[in-house]
Amino acid sequence: AQLAREPELSVNAACSGDYSLQEGAYRLLENRQVASEAIAEGGFNATVSQLEACDDDLLLVMDTTSLPFPHRVRAELGPIGRSARGGPRGWLVHSSLMLNSSTGFTAGLVDQEWWMRDATTHGKNKQRRKREYTDKESFKWESSLTRVSQRFGEKMSRVITVCDREADLYEFLMYNQRHHYRYVVRACYDRALSNEDVRMFEHVRLQAALGQTEVMVQQRGGRIGRCATVTLRSAKVTLRPPRGKRQEYDPLPVWVLLIEEETPPSGSKPLLWILLTTEPLDSLAAALQIQHYYTLRWRVEEFHKAWKTGCGLDKTRMHYCDNLQRLAQILAFIAIRLLQMREWKDTEANCEQLFKPEEWKILWLSDNKNSDLPTKPPPMKWAYYALAKMGGWIDTKRNKRVGWGALWKG
């Protein structure tokens, strides 16, 4: 509760000089009998429970991030850069978020996998072909999905996994096929087809266009944000297993969606997405739906940014590895809640969608010191800006967007 009030602060600062709070916090964070995995499991199961009444399809978006730490705890961590000696050290974390497919809102965090690389074998990626699939880092996609399926049980029929190109692994695609799981995976490899002379990319380009639509290209790095007009084409194909795996794996039937900007502006790299999916793509409406699902994959990257930068995780200075992981796991769920609030603020929903009655009432009295409590819960938009103002944000014509720092501080 103290960290949720001011997550960008250290544990000591968040306790505001209260020695008993500070002592209690460290008894938890330094307790060897408290496993960070147990803290996480409680949060994951809470998310699953909240989704029991949801009848919509759910999107499981997954991605990996690194958690580097340069201070004293660095010696206990593994290399995460190219160099095993002088480079950054920390954890790699594979996060799985669940979204509502109809609204696009974040339901919560349903799985995380943490690991550290072995410094003695770091950089020997040329030996990866000799390792078993289950011993590779790429197995994270399958292992995460396995744990999620155990939590959701029969409800997995409503879950669609959405992944970037790193998940384009024949083993992972076949795992989904064998368990009848649904997915949308961006293609990385131009695979051979069982019943065609041309490869997958060329085959889908030869199909008639379903139609055109517009896609927002987000500003990133040196890239300027813009609106791209793209053409959509689809095909149902059967992928041939890669060489060396044809005795172990069967051909894989899959739908392919090509989303391509055919006439990009001068000097701009054309937008090109090729998506593999289990969902039928026999109409423009179906193709637009799958395109929309893939655009929601970026939510997991926003979560990682909120977790590391917004919650100040990258500035945390716990001196022991286990203690730091416990704190980081708690902050992950705090990051989810503030991410949810940012999504809900532009809707007509009232603030009891995310706040308990006593919470929004306390916030109201803090924001409106001379006003009585309203008889009905105020809108989420009010709660969003009320917290931002408490964090130092000033409402001006030039400053309509609330930054992560002000929101977290509030």
C-alpha positions in Angstrom: 0.0 0.0 0.0 2.9 2.4 0.8 4.6 1.7 -2.6 1.3 2.1 -4.4 0.9 5.6 -3.0 4.4 6.6 -4.2 5.9 3.8 -6.3 8.7 6.0 -7.7 10.2 6.3 -4.2 12.5 4.0 -2.3 11.1 1.7 0.3 12.4 4.0 3.1 11.1 7.1 1.5 7.7 5.5 0.8 7.4 4.7 4.5 7.6 8.5 5.3 9.9 8.0 8.2 7.6 5.6 10.0 10.0 3.1 11.5 7.4 0.4 12.1 6.3 0.5 8.5 9.9 0.5 7.3 10.7 -2.5 9.5 7.6 -4.4 8.4 8.5 -3.8 4.7 12.0 -5.1 5.1 10.8 -8.1 7.1 8.7 -9.0 4.0 11.2 -8.2 1.3 14.1 -9.9 3.2 12.2 -13.0 4.3 13.7 -16.1 2.6 10.5 -18.0 3.3 8.6 -15.6 1.0 9.1 -16.7 -2.6 8.7 -14.0 -5.3 6.9 -16.8 -7.3 4.3 -17.0 -4.6 3.7 -13.3 -4.6 3.3 -13.5 -8.4 0.9 -16.5 -8.3 -1.5 -14.6 -6.1 -1.7 -11.8 -8.6 -2.0 -14.1 -11.5 -4.9 -16.0 -9.9 -6.6 -12.8 -9.0 -6.6 -11.8 -12.6 -8.1 -15.1 -13.7 -10.8 -14.8 -11.1 -11.8 -11.4 -12.4 -12.2 -12.8 -15.9 -14.5 -15.6 -14.9 -17.6 -13.5 -15.7 -16.2 -12.2 -19.0 -17.9 -13.8 -22.1 -15.7 -12.0 -24.7 -12.6 -13.5 -26.4 -9.4 -12.7 -24.5 -6.1 -11.7 -26.0 -2.9 -13.1 -24.4 -0.1 -10.7 -25.4 3.5 -11.8 -24.6 6.9 -10.2 -24.8 10.3 -10.2 -23.1 12.2 -7.4 -21.5 15.5 -7.0 -19.6 15.9 -5.7 -16.1 19.4 -4.3 -15.7 20.8 -3.2 -12.4 24.2 -1.5 -12.2 24.7 -1.3 -8.4 26.0 -3.7 -5.8 23.6 -6.5 -6.6 25.0 -6.6 -10.2 27.5 -9.3 -9.2 24.7 -11.8 -8.5 23.0 -11.3 -11.8 23.6 -12.6 -15.3 24.7 -10.9 -18.5 22.0 -9.4 -20.7 24.1 -7.7 -23.4 26.6 -8.9 -25.9 29.5 -8.8 -23.4 29.6 -11.3 -20.5 32.2 -9.2 -18.6 31.8 -5.4 -19.0 28.2 -5.3 -20.3 24.9 -4.8 -18.3 23.8 -7.6 -16.0 20.3 -8.4 -14.7 17.2 -10.6 -15.4 15.3 -11.4 -18.5 11.5 -11.4 -17.9 8.9 -12.8 -20.2 5.5 -11.2 -19.4 2.0 -12.3 -20.4 -0.9 -9.8 -20.2 -4.5 -10.6 -20.8 -6.7 -8.1 -22.6 -10.4 -8.0 -23.4 -10.7 -8.4 -27.2 -13.8 -6.3 -27.5 -12.8 -3.3 -25.5 -9.0 -3.6 -25.8 -8.7 -3.0 -22.0 -6.0 -4.6 -19.9 -7.5 -7.3 -17.6 -4.2 -8.0 -15.8 -1.0 -9.9 -15.6 -1.4 -13.7 -15.9 2.2 -15.0 -16.1 5.8 -14.0 -15.8 9.0 -16.1 -16.4 12.2 -14.8 -14.9 15.7 -16.1 -15.7 19.4 -15.2 -15.7 21.9 -16.2 -18.3 25.0 -18.2 -17.4 28.1 -16.0 -17.8 30.2 -19.0 -18.6 28.2 -19.9 -21.7 27.1 -16.4 -22.7 28.0 -15.5 -26.3 28.2 -19.1 -27.6 25.0 -18.8 -29.6 26.5 -20.8 -32.5 26.0 -23.9 -30.3 22.2 -23.3 -30.1 21.5 -25.8 -32.8 23.0 -28.6 -30.7 20.7 -27.8 -27.7 17.3 -29.3 -27.2 14.3 -27.0 -27.9 13.3 -27.2 -24.2 16.7 -25.9 -23.1 16.6 -22.8 -25.3 15.4 -19.4 -24.3 12.9 -19.6 -27.1 11.0 -22.3 -25.2 9.7 -19.4 -23.0 6.7 -19.0 -25.4 5.5 -22.5 -24.9 6.3 -22.7 -21.2 4.4 -19.5 -20.5 1.4 -20.6 -22.5 1.4 -24.0 -20.7 1.1 -22.2 -17.3 -1.6 -19.9 -18.5 -3.6 -22.8 -19.9 -3.3 -24.5 -16.5 -4.8 -21.4 -14.8 -7.6 -21.0 -17.3 -8.5 -24.6 -18.0 -11.5 -24.9 -20.3 -11.6 -21.1 -20.8 -8.6 -21.4 -23.1 -11.0 -21.8 -26.0 -11.7 -18.1 -25.6 -8.0 -17.1 -25.5 -6.1 -15.9 -28.6 -2.3 -15.6 -28.1 -0.8 -12.6 -29.9 3.0 -12.5 -30.4 5.7 -10.8 -32.4 8.2 -12.3 -34.9 10.3 -13.9 -32.2 7.5 -16.4 -31.6 7.5 -17.6 -35.2 8.9 -21.1 -34.2 7.6 -24.2 -35.9 7.7 -26.0 -32.5 5.5 -23.3 -30.9 3.1 -23.2 -33.8 2.7 -27.0 -33.7 2.2 -26.9 -29.9 -0.8 -24.6 -30.4 -2.1 -26.8 -33.2 -1.9 -30.0 -31.1 -3.7 -28.3 -28.2 -6.3 -26.5 -30.4 -5.1 -23.1 -29.1 -5.8 -20.0 -31.1 -3.1 -17.5 -32.0 -1.9 -14.5 -34.1 1.9 -14.6 -34.7 3.8 -12.2 -36.9 5.8 -14.2 -39.4 9.6 -14.0 -39.3 10.4 -16.7 -41.9 9.3 -17.1 -45.5 8.4 -20.7 -45.1 8.0 -23.4 -47.8 4.5 -24.6 -48.5 3.5 -28.2 -48.9 1.2 -27.9 -51.9 2.7 -24.9 -53.7 5.8 -24.2 -55.8 6.3 -20.7 -54.4 7.0 -19.8 -50.8 4.6 -18.3 -48.4 5.3 -14.6 -48.8 5.0 -14.7 -52.6 1.9 -16.9 -52.5 -0.1 -14.5 -50.3 1.0 -11.6 -52.5 -0.6 -13.3 -55.5 -4.0 -13.4 -53.8 -6.7 -10.8 -54.7 -6.9 -7.8 -52.3 -9.6 -8.0 -49.7 -9.6 -4.2 -49.4 -7.6 -1.3 -47.9 -7.5 0.4 -44.5 -5.4 2.8 -42.5 -2.9 2.0 -39.8 -1.3 4.5 -37.4 2.5 4.1 -37.5 3.7 5.2 -34.0 6.6 7.6 -33.6 9.6 5.6 -32.4 13.3 6.5 -32.3 14.0 8.6 -35.4 10.8 7.5 -37.1 8.0 10.1 -37.5 4.5 9.1 -36.6 2.1 8.9 -39.6 -1.0 7.2 -41.0 -0.3 4.5 -43.5 -2.7 3.2 -46.2 -2.3 -0.6 -46.4 -3.7 -3.3 -48.6 -4.9 -6.6 -47.0 -4.6 -10.0 -48.7 -5.1 -13.5 -47.2 -4.6 -17.1 -48.0 -5.1 -20.5 -46.3 -1.9 -22.5 -46.7 -0.1 -25.6 -45.3 3.4 -25.0 -44.0 6.1 -27.6 -44.7 8.1 -28.6 -41.6 11.7 -27.2 -41.7 14.5 -29.5 -42.7 15.6 -31.8 -40.0 12.2 -31.7 -38.3 10.1 -33.4 -40.9 10.1 -36.8 -39.2 9.1 -35.2 -35.9 6.5 -32.7 -37.1 3.6 -32.7 -39.5 2.6 -30.1 -42.1 0.8 -27.2 -40.4 -2.4 -25.7 -41.8 -2.6 -21.9 -41.1 -4.2 -18.7 -42.4 -1.8 -16.0 -43.6 -2.7 -12.3 -43.6 -0.6 -9.8 -45.6 -0.9 -6.1 -44.5 1.3 -4.1 -46.8 1.8 -0.4 -47.6 2.2 -0.4 -51.3 2.8 3.3 -51.9 4.7 4.7 -48.9 5.7 8.4 -48.7 9.1 9.3 -50.1 11.9 8.4 -47.7 9.6 6.3 -45.4 10.0 2.5 -44.9 6.8 0.8 -46.0 4.7 -0.9 -43.3 4.7 -4.6 -43.8 3.1 -7.2 -41.5 2.6 -10.8 -42.4 0.5 -12.6 -39.7 0.0 -16.3 -39.1 -3.3 -17.2 -37.4 -5.8 -19.9 -36.6 -8.7 -17.6 -37.2 -10.5 -17.8 -40.7 -9.7 -14.9 -43.0 -12.3 -15.3 -45.6 -13.6 -11.7 -45.5 -12.3 -8.1 -45.1 -14.1 -7.8 -41.7 -12.3 -10.9 -40.4 -8.9 -9.6 -41.7 -9.5 -6.2 -40.0 -10.2 -8.0 -36.8 -6.9 -9.9 -36.8 -5.1 -6.7 -37.7 -6.7 -4.9 -34.7 -5.7 -7.8 -32.4 -2.1 -7.5 -33.5 -2.0 -3.7 -32.9 -2.9 -4.5 -29.3 0.3 -6.5 -28.8 2.1 -3.2 -28.0 0.3 -3.1 -24.7 2.8 -5.5 -23.2 5.6 -3.1 -24.2 3.7 -0.2 -22.5 3.5 -2.3 -19.4 7.2 -2.9 -19.3 7.8 0.8 -19.7 5.4 1.6 -16.9 7.0 -1.1 -14.7 10.6 -0.1 -15.2 10.4 3.7 -15.7 7.1 4.6 -14.2 7.5 2.6 -11.0 11.2 3.5 -10.8 12.2 -0.1 -10.8 15.4 0.7 -12.8 16.4 3.0 -9.8 15.8 0.5 -7.1 18.8 -0.2 -4.9 18.0 -3.4 -2.9 21.4 -5.0 -2.2 20.5 -8.6 -2.5 19.1 -10.5 -5.5 16.2 -12.2 -3.8 15.0 -9.1 -2.0 15.1 -7.1 -5.2 13.0 -9.7 -7.1 10.3 -9.7 -4.4 10.1 -5.9 -4.6 10.1 -6.0 -8.4 7.2 -8.5 -8.4 5.1 -6.3 -6.2 5.7 -3.3 -8.4 4.6 -5.3 -11.5 1.0 -5.4 -10.2 1.1 -1.7 -9.2 2.2 -0.9 -12.8 -0.8 -2.9 -14.1 -3.3 -0.9 -12.1 -2.0 2.5 -13.3 -1.9 1.2 -16.9 -5.6 0.2 -16.5 -6.5 3.6 -15.2 -4.9 5.4 -18.2 -7.0 3.2 -20.5 -10.3 3.7 -18.7 -10.0 7.5 -18.5 -11.4 8.1 -22.0 -14.5 6.1 -21.4 -17.9 6.8 -19.8 -17.1 4.4 -17.0 -17.3 5.5 -13.4 -14.2 5.2 -11.2 -15.5 2.1 -9.3 -14.3 0.1 -12.3 -10.9 0.3 -10.7 -11.3 1.9 -7.3 -13.1 0.6 -4.2 -15.7 3.0 -2.8 -13.6 4.1 0.1 -10.6 4.7 -2.3 -12.4 7.1 -4.6 -14.1 8.9 -1.7 -10.7 9.6 -0.1 -9.4 10.8 -3.4 -12.4 13.1 -3.8 -12.0 14.6 -0.4 -8.3 15.2 -1.1 -9.1 16.8 -4.5 -12.2 18.7 -3.4 -11.5 19.8 0.2 -14.6 22.1 0.4 -17.1 19.8 -1.4 -19.4 17.1 -0.2 -19.1 13.6 -1.5 -21.2 12.9 -4.6 -24.0 10.5 -4.4 -22.8 8.5 -7.4 -19.2 7.5 -8.2 -17.5 10.1 -10.4 -16.2 9.3 -13.9 -12.8 7.6 -14.3 -11.5 10.7 -16.2 -11.9 12.7 -13.0 -9.9 10.2 -11.0 -7.2 10.1 -13.6 -6.6 13.9 -13.5 -7.1 14.1 -9.8 -4.2 11.7 -9.2 -2.1 13.6 -11.8 -2.6 16.9 -10.0 -1.6 15.3 -6.8 1.6 14.2 -8.5 2.4 17.8 -9.6 0.8 17.9 -13.0 -0.6 21.3 -14.0 -3.6 21.6 -16.3 -2.7 24.0 -19.1 -3.6 24.3 -22.7 -0.1 23.1 -23.7 0.1 20.3 -21.1 -3.0 18.1 -21.7 -1.1 14.9 -21.7 -0.2 13.4 -18.2 3.3 12.0 -18.1 4.2 8.7 -16.4 6.1 10.4 -13.6 3.3 12.7 -12.5 0.7 9.9 -12.7 2.8 7.5 -10.6 3.7 10.1 -8.1 0.0 11.0 -7.7 
